[in-house]
Amino acid sequence: MIYRCILKYGLLAFVHLAALTTCGTAADWSFTLQFSNEARNESFTGRVYLIFSKRIEEPRKGPSWFNPELFLSQEVRGWKPDTPLVISSKPARNRLSHPMPLADMDLTGYRAQAVARFNPWEREIGIAPGNGYSQVITVEKEGQQPGLVIDSIVPPKEFNETRWTKLLKVRSELLSKFYGHDVYQYGAVILPASYYDEPARRYPTIYTVPGFSGTHFRGIVDKPIEEDNPGGVEFIRILLDPSCPLGHHVFADSANNGPRGRCLIEEVIPAFDSQFRSIAKPTARFVTGHSSGGWSSLWIQVTYPEHFGGTWSTAPDPVAFH
């Protein structure tokens, strides 16, 4: 078999391209899916997933990045509520699967769960707010499996503010125009220890871009950060959310992800400076990041040098800006 590694709809998938050898007799698997009218009361065009696992109680919470199990996705068009959709071992042109075609999978003993990507604006699949999912079944033998009804919806994820962490939520006119619907840029603002005791004081700011899979939710803390620098300088820190439908937008303007850099410079930073007691000067504004966030922070500094006083980029993705 020949396989190619691609990033498709937020999941790393190994797509079967051509069968050059025959590995035994093809298995006869058949799964019947449908989604309830309560979960969605209109037809659906997008991707439906079957995710299998022996390790995870709810397979939709996988696949693991570093040790993925079996899964597949299939594109559907105009799929109506309460209408059966059969996914079988018969090859389909609009199907992706990992690490082999469905007919070559040995699914006996695996838990199976169906997911519908009702919300295509989130990069995650099985745990993205707005996506639908079914109950879990166990595959016991080859052939027709118990029906999978997508009747549950992943709820919105709540950002629970604390005394020291506040949510920055900025509606981006630039990105809303690009995508054709409301788009918000988020950040977790971490306040310094003296913020409440010195109400007239203003602080320099460190913008942090997390790596791939990181979001602003990682910035929720219940106590201020202990500063460790020779001058004992206190900073307001803001952990940005780099999420987009295709993964991590790295705060670079692009044809795929829209004017992400401009959104940061023209919309997010002014909104932040107006809501928090920052020193709104480039010499007091810094940027840092790790991994994909390391690439992002370096890109931001190089592209907008007049807006930042310096950057610290750790373990960045390969640095190439062409």
C-alpha positions, 0 to 999 in steps of 0.5 A: 500500500502507498500512504500519504500524510496530510492535514485535512479538516484539523486531523492528521490522516494517512490517506490510502492512495493506491492498493499495490498489494493484497493483504488477505481477504477484505473485511465486510464492515457496515455502519448505519449512521443518522442524526436526530432532528433534535440535534439538528433540524436541517440538512447537513453538508460536511464531514462525518467521522467514525472514530475507533479506540481500545484505549479511550472510553469515548473515541471522539476524544481522540485520536491521539496525535502521537499514537493514533488509532483507527478512524475515517471521515466521509463527506456528505451533501444534503444529509437530512435528519433521521435519514440513514447513512451507510458507511461500508467496506465498499470504497468511496471516493469522498472518504479518508481513512487512517491508517488503511481502508475500512475493508482492511481494518480489524475492528473487533473489540474496538469501541466506535463513535460517530461525529458530525462536524456541524461546526466547521469553524472549530479546528477540533472534531469530537470535542469542538462546541457545536459538533454532534456525536453519537453514543458509543458501541463496541464492535464484536464481530464483522458485518452490520453493526448497531446503529449510531444516532448522532443525538448529542451536541458538544456544549460551548466551553466556558472561560471561567475568569478568576481574580487574576485572569480576565477574558479579552474578547474582540470582535474582528471586523476584518476577519468577520468580513473575510469569513462572512460571519462574526469572528472573535479573537480571544486572549487570557489576560493575566494581571500582575500582583500589584494590579489591584493595590496600585490602581494608578499604575500602568504596566508593560505587556508580554503577548504570548502565542501558544504552540499547536493545540494551545489556546487562551484557556491555558492562561487561566490562573488563580494567583499572579505570576511570580516575576523572576527578572533582575529589575523585579518588573511586573508585566500584564501578560496576555495568552492569545488564541491562535485557533482557526478552522485549519489549525494554527493561523500563526498570526500571519495574513494569508489567503486561507486564514484571512488578515490575522496579523492585521487583526492583532495589530489593528483591533486586538492591541487597541482593544486590550490597551483600552480595557487594561492599564497597559503602557500603550507604547511599543517599547513596553510591548513584547511578544514571545511564543513556543513551537508554532508560537515561536514561529508566530512571535518571530513573524510578528516582530519582523513584520510589525517591528514598529509595534513591539520592543522585542521578542523571545522565540523558543523552539520555533517551527522552521524559520522561513518567511518566503 
